[in-house]
Amino acid sequence: MTVAGLEERLGERERLIGAREAARLGTVFGALVLVAALGADRGGYWPTAWGWTALAVLWPAGIAVVLRPPRLRPLDIAFVGLLLAFCGWMLLSSLWSSATAPFLEGERALVYVGLATLAIVVVSARTHRSLLGGVTAAIVLVSTYSLATRLFPERLGRFDAIAGYRLSVPVGYWNALGIFAAMGVLLAFGFAVRGLQPIARAVAGASTVPLTATLYFTYSRGAWVALAFGALAMLALDTRRLQLLGAFLLIAPPAAVGVWLASRFEALTNRGSTLAAASPDGHRLALLLAFLSICAIAATVVLSSLAKRLKPQRTARMVLGIAIIGAVVGLLLGIFARYGSPSTLARRAYDSFSAPAPAIPTNLNKRLFVLSGGQRVPQWKVAWHDFKAHPWLGSGAGSYHAYWLQRRPIAAPVLDAHSLYLETLAEMGPVGLALVVGALLMPIIAAVRTRHRSLVAPAFGTYCAYMLHAGVDWDWEMLAVTAVAVLVGAALLGVARPDDARPMSITARGALVIACAGASAFAFVGLLSNTALANSRNATAAERWRAAASDARKAIRWAPWSSAGWQQLGEVQLQQGQLEDARSSFRKGLAKSPDNWELWLDLAFASSGQARHQAALQALRLDPLAPEIAQVRAGLGLGAGG
């Protein structure tokens, strides 16, 4: 080979290495920015976040498909295809239910479709670590900021009457922040044990301390259970369990001590604590947690050193397995001897979980040991009744809220059933449940096939923690939480994809690009509509009536299928005394959402005589336990039996 040819090959190799490094950095940065932005934007819960997020993932996905042919496997196609089919089934449910809710639900689901598409197209076996690293870094950043609001309340603290001193900012919901941090703990532990670079392992080990402290201050029992379940799933899948157990014994103590120390500061764990008391306690705990993070770094360094020197033999692994089995059997026998047989324990657990939620104690440490499921059991029962009433197609995407209001046994005005699976069964029927569960199972299949790869078990444990928690809470509605699960699932699929997989054909690539463009257009329309609606509500609160009406009409133009714009316009007109116009707007909204009790109540206030009476009765029929009942009966002249 000539010198010129050798130089050309070296240059080509350098360009290839540079391209791979750019891909890794882009993956890390993209995942970090997206997840952190969603976490900072109140978890991505509100519709205004759905449009920009969908556009932020769909456009890069389309561009990536054009620039480089994706190498997809059947599991990849099934993951994206089932999510897309689930989104389409949501939109299709508008044919047998109100059009407003299914389109809103579809806008949110489209984010997950776009995110899965982008991650599947971009991530490969070589870049899955970068994706997981970016996700972990984002969780650490958001969780550390959240923890700082408790440790430095005089500078960053926020008051949230609904949270009841449970840590929730910036995500906005304490249980969502809890599972968010729990998934971060599992991922950080995985990098501390299996990271490639010493610095990455050290930083990951140190991160477990603030992550577990954040999880603790959410007082989310379900998140702790999900964390334990994820850890067990990680241990069950991994092929080097002895290493994981040894790492746990070294890395977990600093985090565990941090949680114990956090529980000892009364001003940080008691409702009604004053700022003067919470600030010095927070500062002291911050110093202690910083010291424990240094201890975690030292433990990680020791772990790395031991991992190089110690190579567990088969005999040691067998002894470990026997010891674990013996410990589990002994623990179970002790529990049965102390508390009764398995059937007795199951009955007690169900009775405790089904019991009404007690008042939130002053000392929030006690909340972690209350087994009551709160309002979940009544919500699940109503969801099951909803399914039995609509066993084939479901009642329509987003319809659970209206069904709950008509049949709720308690006054709580919930929007979701606190279970992805039960709510999907009720709203979307068996077809919808099969689609979403089928999509979520694809990364699990991939993980089982590639369990020998170093980061697969921690990612698998993280994914399993989400799947469990999604069954007892409304994680699907929190973009920041489910986005982490989708990205982790895509990483698991990327590991299972060989580099020599056949690239997509030009026809398939063209179809995918067209699909991304169409989905982007839908997301853009949703973004404009939701933004206009939010602006109208803000203008109404500020009594800027002209701007409020203008933005409401803009929302109507961009989302003519929705009743929300007509309802907002009618309320603006009602505030200005334009009763005839308000009645017209409310009726147009009811034509699209006849089961919206608030629209009927608005129409009652804008009407008079028999029309007012009939509208009020319809509102009461749709929501008999509404707290506004007393006002309706007294103000609209209805008797106690009305």
C-alpha positions in Angstrom: 0.0 0.0 0.0 1.3 3.4 -0.9 1.8 6.2 1.6 -1.0 8.2 0.1 -3.3 5.2 0.4 -2.3 4.7 4.0 -3.0 8.3 4.8 -6.3 8.1 3.1 -7.3 5.1 5.2 -6.1 6.8 8.4 -8.1 9.9 7.5 -11.2 7.8 6.8 -10.8 6.1 10.2 -10.4 9.4 12.0 -13.6 10.7 10.3 -15.4 7.6 11.3 -14.2 7.9 14.9 -15.2 11.5 14.9 -18.7 10.8 13.6 -19.2 8.1 16.3 -18.0 10.5 19.0 -20.3 13.2 17.7 -23.2 10.7 17.7 -22.5 9.8 21.3 -22.3 13.4 22.5 -25.4 14.3 20.6 -27.3 11.4 22.2 -26.1 12.3 25.6 -26.9 16.0 25.2 -30.3 15.4 23.5 -31.5 13.0 26.2 -30.3 15.2 28.9 -31.9 18.4 27.6 -35.2 16.7 26.7 -35.8 14.9 30.0 -34.5 17.8 32.1 -36.8 20.3 30.2 -39.8 18.0 30.7 -39.0 17.7 34.4 -38.7 21.4 34.8 -41.9 22.1 32.9 -44.0 20.5 35.7 -43.3 17.1 34.4 -44.8 17.7 31.0 -48.3 17.3 32.5 -50.0 20.2 30.9 -51.1 20.2 27.2 -48.9 23.2 26.4 -45.9 20.9 26.8 -47.1 18.2 24.4 -46.8 20.1 21.2 -43.3 21.4 21.6 -42.1 18.0 22.8 -43.6 16.2 19.9 -42.1 18.6 17.4 -38.7 18.4 19.2 -38.6 14.6 18.6 -40.5 14.2 15.3 -38.5 16.6 13.2 -35.1 15.1 14.2 -36.5 11.6 13.7 -37.5 12.5 10.1 -34.2 14.1 9.4 -32.3 11.2 10.8 -34.2 8.8 8.6 -33.3 10.9 5.5 -29.6 11.2 6.4 -29.0 7.6 7.4 -31.0 4.4 6.7 -32.1 3.0 10.0 -31.3 -0.6 10.8 -34.4 -1.9 12.5 -35.3 -5.3 13.8 -38.8 -6.8 14.3 -38.8 -5.8 18.0 -38.0 -2.2 17.1 -40.8 -2.1 14.5 -43.2 -3.7 17.0 -42.3 -1.2 19.7 -43.0 1.9 17.6 -45.8 0.3 15.6 -47.8 -0.8 18.6 -47.4 2.7 20.2 -48.5 4.3 16.9 -51.5 1.9 16.8 -52.4 2.7 20.4 -52.3 6.4 19.5 -54.5 5.8 16.4 -56.9 3.7 18.5 -57.3 6.7 20.8 -58.1 9.0 18.0 -60.5 6.4 16.5 -62.4 6.3 19.8 -63.7 9.7 19.1 -66.2 8.0 16.8 -68.1 6.5 19.8 -67.3 9.1 22.4 -66.7 12.8 22.7 -64.1 14.2 20.3 -62.5 16.5 22.7 -60.8 14.0 25.1 -59.6 11.5 22.5 -57.8 14.2 20.5 -56.1 15.5 23.7 -55.1 12.0 24.7 -53.8 11.4 21.2 -51.6 14.5 21.4 -49.9 13.2 24.5 -49.5 9.7 23.1 -48.0 11.1 20.0 -45.1 12.4 22.1 -44.2 8.8 23.1 -44.6 7.6 19.5 -42.2 10.3 18.3 -39.8 9.8 21.1 -39.7 6.1 20.5 -39.2 6.6 16.8 -36.3 9.0 17.3 -34.6 6.8 19.8 -35.0 3.7 17.8 -33.6 5.4 14.6 -30.6 7.0 16.3 -29.6 4.6 19.1 -27.6 1.5 18.5 -25.7 -1.0 20.5 -22.7 1.4 20.4 -24.7 4.4 21.6 -27.1 2.9 24.1 -24.7 3.9 27.0 -24.8 7.5 25.8 -28.6 7.5 25.8 -28.8 6.0 29.3 -26.1 8.4 30.5 -28.0 11.4 29.3 -31.2 10.2 30.9 -29.4 9.6 34.2 -27.7 13.0 34.2 -31.1 14.7 33.6 -32.7 12.8 36.5 -29.8 13.7 38.7 -30.1 17.4 37.8 -33.8 17.7 38.3 -33.8 15.6 41.5 -30.9 17.6 42.9 -32.7 20.9 42.3 -35.8 19.5 43.9 -33.8 18.4 46.9 -32.2 21.8 47.1 -35.6 23.4 47.5 -35.9 21.5 50.8 -32.3 22.0 51.9 -32.2 25.7 51.1 -35.9 26.8 51.6 -35.0 30.5 52.2 -33.6 30.7 48.6 -35.4 28.0 46.6 -38.3 26.9 48.7 -41.8 26.9 47.3 -45.1 26.5 49.1 -47.6 23.9 47.6 -50.7 23.5 49.7 -51.7 20.4 47.7 -48.4 18.6 48.2 -48.7 18.9 52.0 -44.9 19.4 52.5 -44.1 16.4 50.3 -41.4 17.2 47.8 -42.9 17.7 44.4 -41.2 20.6 42.6 -40.4 21.0 39.8 -42.3 17.9 38.5 -45.4 19.0 40.3 -46.5 15.7 41.7 -44.8 14.0 44.6 -45.4 10.4 43.5 -44.2 11.2 39.9 -41.1 12.8 41.4 -40.6 9.7 43.6 -40.6 7.2 40.7 -38.5 9.7 38.6 -35.8 9.7 41.3 -36.2 5.9 41.9 -35.5 5.2 38.3 -32.5 7.5 38.6 -31.2 5.5 41.6 -31.3 2.3 39.6 -29.5 3.8 36.6 -26.9 5.6 38.7 -26.2 2.4 40.5 -25.8 0.6 37.2 -23.2 3.2 36.0 -21.4 3.1 39.3 -20.9 -0.7 38.9 -20.6 -1.0 35.1 -19.5 2.4 33.9 -16.5 2.4 31.5 -14.7 5.5 32.8 -13.6 5.9 36.5 -15.0 9.5 36.6 -18.4 8.3 35.3 -18.5 5.6 38.0 -17.5 8.0 40.7 -20.1 10.6 39.8 -22.8 8.0 39.4 -21.9 6.5 42.8 -22.1 10.0 44.4 -25.4 10.7 42.7 -27.1 7.9 44.6 -27.0 9.9 47.8 -29.0 13.0 46.6 -31.3 10.8 44.5 -32.4 8.6 47.5 -32.7 11.7 49.6 -35.0 13.2 47.0 -37.0 10.0 46.9 -37.3 10.0 50.6 -38.7 13.6 50.9 -41.5 12.7 48.4 -42.8 10.2 51.0 -44.0 8.2 48.0 -44.6 4.6 49.2 -45.3 3.3 45.7 -41.9 4.7 44.5 -40.1 2.8 47.2 -41.9 -0.4 46.3 -41.1 0.2 42.7 -37.4 0.8 43.6 -37.3 -2.5 45.5 -39.0 -4.3 42.6 -36.6 -2.8 40.1 -33.6 -3.9 42.2 -34.9 -7.4 42.4 -35.6 -7.5 38.6 -32.1 -6.2 38.0 -30.6 -8.9 40.2 -32.8 -11.7 38.7 -31.7 -10.8 35.1 -28.1 -10.1 35.6 -25.5 -12.8 34.9 -23.1 -11.4 37.5 -25.3 -11.3 40.6 -22.4 -11.7 43.0 -20.8 -8.5 41.7 -24.1 -6.6 42.0 -24.6 -7.7 45.6 -21.1 -6.8 46.5 -21.5 -3.4 44.8 -24.8 -2.9 46.7 -23.1 -3.6 50.0 -20.4 -1.0 49.3 -22.5 1.8 47.6 -25.8 1.6 49.3 -24.7 2.4 52.9 -24.0 6.1 52.3 -27.4 6.6 50.6 -29.1 4.6 53.4 -27.4 6.7 56.0 -28.4 9.9 54.2 -32.1 8.8 54.3 -31.8 8.0 58.0 -30.2 11.4 58.8 -32.9 13.1 56.7 -35.6 11.5 58.8 -34.0 12.9 62.0 -34.5 16.6 61.2 -37.9 17.5 62.5 -38.1 20.8 60.7 -37.6 19.0 57.4 -40.1 16.2 58.0 -43.0 17.9 59.9 -45.8 19.8 58.3 -46.1 23.3 59.6 -42.4 23.8 60.1 -41.3 27.4 60.1 -38.8 28.8 57.6 -36.6 29.8 60.6 -36.4 26.2 61.8 -36.2 24.5 58.3 -33.3 26.6 57.0 -30.6 25.7 59.5 -31.7 22.1 59.5 -31.5 22.0 55.7 -28.1 23.5 55.7 -26.8 20.9 58.1 -28.3 18.1 56.2 -26.8 19.5 52.9 -23.3 19.3 54.5 -23.9 15.8 55.7 -25.2 14.6 52.3 -22.2 16.2 50.6 -19.9 14.2 53.0 -21.9 11.0 52.3 -21.5 11.6 48.5 -17.8 11.7 49.0 -18.0 8.4 50.9 -20.0 7.0 48.0 -17.2 8.1 45.6 -14.7 6.3 47.8 -16.9 3.2 47.9 -17.1 3.2 44.1 -13.3 3.5 43.8 -12.9 0.6 46.2 -15.4 -1.4 44.2 -13.5 -0.7 41.0 -10.3 -1.9 42.6 -11.8 -5.1 43.9 -13.5 -5.8 40.6 -10.1 -5.9 38.9 -8.6 -8.2 41.5 -11.4 -10.6 42.4 -12.9 -13.0 39.9 -15.7 -15.0 41.6 -15.5 -18.7 40.9 -18.4 -21.0 40.2 -18.3 -22.4 43.7 -18.7 -18.9 45.2 -21.6 -18.2 43.0 -23.3 -21.4 44.1 -22.7 -20.7 47.7 -24.1 -17.2 47.2 -27.2 -18.6 45.5 -27.8 -21.1 48.3 -27.3 -18.4 50.9 -29.8 -16.0 49.2 -32.4 -18.8 49.0 -31.8 -19.7 52.6 -32.1 -16.1 53.7 -35.3 -15.6 51.8 -36.8 -18.8 53.1 -35.8 -17.9 56.7 -37.2 -14.4 56.3 -40.5 -15.8 55.0 -40.8 -18.4 57.8 -40.1 -15.7 60.4 -42.8 -13.5 58.9 -45.3 -16.3 58.7 -44.6 -17.3 62.3 -45.0 -13.7 63.5 -47.9 -12.5 61.5 -49.8 -15.5 60.2 -50.2 -17.7 57.1 -49.8 -16.3 53.6 -53.6 -16.2 53.2 -53.9 -14.3 56.4 -51.2 -11.8 55.4 -52.8 -11.3 52.0 -56.2 -10.6 53.6 -54.7 -8.2 56.1 -52.7 -6.4 53.4 -55.9 -6.1 51.2 -57.9 -4.8 54.1 -55.2 -2.2 55.0 -54.8 -1.2 51.4 -58.6 -0.8 50.9 -59.0 1.1 54.1 -59.8 4.9 53.8 -56.7 7.0 53.8 -56.0 8.5 57.2 -55.3 12.2 57.6 -51.8 13.2 56.5 -49.8 13.0 59.8 -47.9 16.0 61.1 -44.8 13.9 61.1 -44.5 12.7 57.5 -42.1 9.9 58.5 -45.2 8.0 59.7 -46.8 8.2 56.2 -44.2 5.8 54.8 -45.6 3.0 57.0 -49.3 3.5 56.3 -50.5 0.7 54.0 -53.7 2.4 52.9 -54.0 2.8 49.1 -55.9 6.0 49.6 -58.6 6.5 47.0 -57.1 4.0 44.6 -59.5 1.1 45.3 -62.7 3.1 44.7 -61.1 4.5 41.5 -60.1 1.0 40.3 -63.6 -0.3 41.0 -65.2 2.5 39.0 -62.7 1.8 36.2 -63.7 -1.9 36.3 -67.4 -1.0 36.2 -66.6 1.3 33.2 -65.0 -1.6 31.4 -68.0 -3.9 32.1 -70.3 -1.3 30.8 -68.2 -1.0 27.6 -66.5 -4.4 27.3 -65.6 -4.3 23.6 -64.5 -0.8 22.5 -64.2 1.0 25.9 -65.9 4.3 26.7 -63.4 6.3 24.7 -60.0 7.8 25.4 -60.1 10.3 28.2 -63.6 9.4 29.3 -62.8 8.0 32.7 -63.1 11.4 34.3 -66.7 11.9 33.2 -67.6 8.3 34.2 -66.0 8.8 37.6 -68.0 12.0 38.3 -71.3 10.2 37.6 -70.6 7.2 39.7 -67.9 8.1 42.3 -68.6 6.9 45.8 -66.4 9.7 47.3 -66.2 13.4 46.5 -62.7 13.4 45.1 -62.7 14.9 41.6 -60.0 12.7 40.0 -59.0 12.8 36.3 -57.3 9.4 36.0 -57.8 6.0 37.5 -54.3 5.8 39.1 -53.5 2.8 36.9 -52.4 2.8 33.2 -53.7 -0.7 32.7 -57.1 -0.4 34.3 -57.8 3.0 32.8 -56.7 1.8 29.4 -59.0 -1.2 29.7 -61.9 1.0 30.7 -61.4 3.7 28.1 -59.9 1.7 25.2 -61.2 -1.8 25.8 -59.2 -5.0 25.4 -57.7 -3.8 22.1 -56.2 -0.7 23.7 -54.8 -2.7 26.6 -53.3 -5.2 24.3 -51.6 -2.5 22.2 -50.0 -0.6 25.1 -49.0 -3.7 27.0 -47.6 -5.3 23.8 -45.5 -2.2 23.2 -44.2 -2.1 26.7 -43.2 -5.8 26.5 -40.8 -5.4 23.5 -37.9 -3.9 25.5 -38.3 -6.7 28.1 -38.0 -9.3 25.4 -34.9 -7.5 24.2 -33.4 -7.4 27.7 -33.8 -11.1 28.3 -32.0 -11.8 25.0 -29.0 -9.6 25.8 -28.8 -10.0 29.6 -25.1 -10.6 29.4 -24.4 -7.0 28.3 -23.1 -4.9 31.2 -25.8 -2.1 31.5 -28.8 -4.2 30.4 -29.7 -5.4 33.9 -29.8 -2.0 35.5 -31.8 -0.6 32.5 -34.1 -3.6 32.8 -34.6 -3.0 36.5 -35.4 0.7 35.8 -37.9 -0.2 33.1 -39.6 -2.8 35.4 -39.9 -0.2 38.2 -41.8 2.0 35.8 -44.1 -0.8 34.6 -45.0 -1.6 38.2 -45.5 1.9 39.3 -47.6 2.8 36.2 -50.0 0.2 37.4 -50.8 2.1 40.6 -50.4 5.8 39.5 -50.9 8.1 36.6 -47.3 8.0 35.3 -48.6 7.9 31.7 -49.9 11.4 32.1 -46.5 12.7 33.3 -44.3 13.1 30.2 -41.1 13.3 32.2 -41.7 10.0 33.8 -42.9 8.0 30.8 -40.3 9.6 28.5 -37.6 8.1 30.8 -39.2 4.7 30.4 -39.5 5.0 26.6 -35.8 6.1 26.3 -34.6 3.3 28.6 -36.8 0.8 26.6 -35.2 2.1 23.3 -31.8 1.6 24.8 -32.6 -2.0 25.6 -33.8 -2.5 22.0 -30.7 -0.8 20.7 -28.5 -3.3 22.6 -30.3 -6.2 21.0 -29.9 -4.7 17.5 -26.8 -6.1 15.6 -24.7 -3.8 13.6 -25.1 -5.9 10.5 -28.9 -5.6 10.6 -30.4 -4.9 7.2 -31.2 -1.1 6.6 -34.7 0.0 5.8 -35.7 0.2 2.2 -36.2 3.5 0.4 -39.9 2.9 0.3 -40.1 2.2 4.1 -37.9 5.3 4.8 -40.2 7.4 2.6 -43.3 6.2 4.4 -41.6 6.9 7.8 -40.7 10.4 6.8 -44.2 11.1 5.6 -45.6 9.7 8.9 -43.2 12.0 10.9 -44.3 15.0 8.8 -48.0 14.2 9.3 -47.5 13.7 13.0 -45.6 17.0 13.2 -48.5 18.8 11.5 -50.9 17.3 14.0 -48.6 18.3 16.9 -48.2 21.8 15.6 -52.0 22.3 15.4 -52.3 21.0 19.0 -49.5 23.3 20.2 -51.2 26.4 18.7 -54.6 25.4 20.1 -53.4 24.5 23.6 -51.2 27.6 23.8 -54.1 29.9 22.7 -56.4 28.3 25.3 -53.8 28.7 28.1 -53.3 32.4 27.0 -57.1 32.9 27.1 -57.3 31.6 30.6 -54.4 33.7 31.8 -56.0 36.8 30.2 -59.3 35.9 31.9 -57.6 35.8 35.3 -56.1 39.2 34.6 -59.6 40.5 33.4 -58.2 41.3 30.0 -61.5 40.3 28.3 -60.7 41.3 24.7 -57.5 39.3 24.6 -59.2 36.4 26.4 -62.0 36.3 23.8 -59.5 36.6 20.9 -57.4 33.8 22.2 -60.4 31.6 22.8 -61.5 32.1 19.2 -58.0 31.2 18.0 -58.2 28.0 20.0 -61.5 27.2 18.3 -60.1 27.8 14.9 -57.1 25.5 15.4 -59.1 22.7 17.2 -62.6 22.8 15.8 -63.3 19.3 17.2 -62.8 20.5 20.8 -65.3 21.9 23.2 -62.7 23.6 25.4 -62.4 26.7 23.2 -66.2 27.2 23.1 -66.4 26.7 26.9 -63.6 29.3 27.5 -65.2 31.8 25.1 -68.6 31.3 26.7 -67.1 31.9 30.2 -65.5 35.1 29.0 -68.8 36.3 27.5 -70.6 35.3 30.7 -68.2 37.4 32.8 -69.0 40.4 30.5 -72.7 39.9 30.8 -73.1 38.8 27.2 -75.7 36.2 28.1 -77.0 35.4 24.6 -73.6 35.0 23.1 -72.5 32.9 26.1 -75.5 30.6 25.8 -74.7 30.1 22.1 -71.0 29.3 22.9 -72.0 26.8 25.6 -74.4 25.0 23.4 -71.8 24.7 20.6 -69.4 23.2 23.2 -72.1 20.8 24.4 -72.7 19.6 20.9 -69.1 18.3 21.0 -69.0 17.2 24.7 -72.5 16.5 26.0 -71.2 14.8 29.1 -69.3 17.9 30.3 -71.1 18.8 33.5 -69.3 22.1 33.8 -70.6 23.2 30.4 -74.2 22.4 31.5 -73.6 24.4 34.7 -72.3 27.3 32.7 -75.3 27.1 30.5 -77.5 27.2 33.6 -75.9 30.3 34.9 -76.3 32.0 31.5 -80.0 31.0 31.2 -83.2 31.7 33.0 -86.5 30.1 33.8 -87.1 26.5 32.7 -84.0 26.4 30.5 -81.9 27.2 33.6 -83.7 24.5 35.6 -83.1 21.9 33.0 -79.5 22.7 32.4 -78.8 22.6 36.2 -80.5 19.2 36.5 -78.4 17.9 33.7 -75.2 19.2 35.4 -76.3 17.5 38.7 -77.0 14.2 36.9 -73.5 14.2 35.4 -71.9 15.1 38.7 -74.1 14.5 41.7 -71.4 14.9 44.3 -70.0 18.2 43.0 -69.2 20.6 45.7 -71.1 23.2 43.7 -74.3 21.3 44.3 -75.3 23.5 47.3 -74.7 26.6 45.2 -76.7 25.2 42.3 -79.6 24.2 44.4 -79.7 27.5 46.3 -78.9 29.9 43.5 -80.9 28.2 40.8 -84.0 27.5 43.0 -83.7 23.7 43.1 -85.0 21.8 46.1 -83.0 19.3 48.1 -84.5 16.5 46.1 -83.6 18.1 42.8 
